[in-house]
Amino acid sequence: MEDDKLQDRVQEIQARIAAASARANRNPADITLVAVTKTWPIETVLAAYEVGMRHFGENRVEELAEKVPALVQALGPDHGATWHLIGNLQSRKTAAAATYTDFFHALDRLKIANRLSAQLQEMGRTLPVLLELNVSGEESKAGFAVTRWETDEGQRQAVKAAAAAIAQLPGLQLRGLMTMAPWDVPDEEIRAVFRRTRELAHWLRAELPQLDFTTLSMGMTDDFEIAIEEGATHIRVGRALFGERG
C-alpha cells in the first residue's frame, strides 16, 4: 500500500474517532487505535509506523514472534511500538506470548493465566491482560460466558472469581475486559453488547475495588464508533486501515 493512501486512511479513522468521542462527551486522546496487522508482512507494519502508528495487533502468537524481532531489526530496540495479542492463546504457545507480547487482550481461561504467570516470572516480565467475555452467546465466540450476567448469579460470581484469581497471579496485570460483537446484526444489538460489557466492568470495579478495571477493548472496523460511544478505550482496526487481505 502506498504511504500517502495509508496516511489518508489513518487520518480518516482518527476523524471518525474524534466524532464518536464528541458524541459521547469523551476525549479522543483516551482512545487507543490498535492497527491489526495480522497476515500483513512486516513491510506493512513499517509503513504504518512511518505514518505514526505505534500500537499493532496480531491474532496469532506465531506472527507476533516473527514481527517483533523484525521490527527491532529494522528500527532498533527503542522503537516505542506496543504489540497487542488480540487472539486466543493455546496452552502450548504461552511461552511465546510471554516473550513477545506487550498487551494480551484475550485471556479466556485460568489455565492460560497460570501458565503465563509462571513463564513471566521466569523471564522477569509483567504483562497487562484483559479478560475476554462472550456477551452475545454465540458459540463461535470465545471468552468467559456472561450472556445473562445481570440476572444469573452463577455467571456473575464465576467471572468475579476468575478476575480475583487472575489479579493475584504474579506477572499479570489485570486491566479490564475485551469482547466482540456479533456480525451482521442491527446496530442496537451491537450497542447492547458493548454497553453490557461496560456495565459489567463497572460492577466488577465495585465488587473488587482493588483492581484497575479501566480498559475496555471493544470495536473493530465495522463497529468501532459504536464501541467508542459505549466506553471503549482500545479499538482494533485492520481492514479500514489496510484494505481487504488477499
Secondary structure, DSSP 8 states (H G I E B T S, - for coil): --HHHHHHHHHHHHHHHHHHHHHTT--GGG-EEEEE-TTS-HHHHHHHHHTT--EEEES-HHHHHHHHHHHHHHH-TT---EEEE-S---GGGHHHHHHH-SEEEEE--HHHHHHHHHHHHHHT--EEEEEEEE-S--TT--SEE-TTTTT-HHHHHHHHHHHHHHHTSTTEEEEEEEE---SS--HHHHHHHHHHHHHHHHHHHHH-TTS---EEE---TTTHHHHHHTT-SEEEESHHHH----
